[in-house]
Amino acid sequence: DVQLVESGGGSVQAGGSLRLSCPTSSSTFSSYCMGWLRQAPGKAREGVARISIDGTSSFYADSVKGRFTITRDNAEQTLYLQMSSLRPEDTAMYHCTILSYCDSWSYARWGPGTQVTVS
């Protein structure tokens, strides 16, 4: 059973940066496409970024393109999200996800999340 536990969230001023991490307990981490999604109170869940199994291909929502970078370390079984030039509208709970399909926001499983607040 894969465990996803996000960390790295916090409160930051607009223009600041945060790096989210999602270490997993799975030896099969390198078999999955992974992603990050976020959800703000009263808003729909939004796919933020996703990455291929080998980490060579990534896709971003238009709202974060050029500001966020998703990476993965298959040896460490860890997913990352580097967030820069943060805006108040980026405030949300961020979850790392295992994707069922690499070319869509097909969330098969996600962690409890880490809160990001931008003021």
PyMOL commands that set and color helices and strands:
alter all, ss='L'
color gray80, all
select helices_A, chain A and resi 29-31+88-90
alter helices_A, ss='H'
color red, helices_A
select strands_A, chain A and resi 10-12+18-23+34-39+46-51+58-60+68-73+78-83+92-99+107-110+114-118
alter strands_A, ss='S'
color yellow, strands_A
deselect
rebuild
show_as cartoon
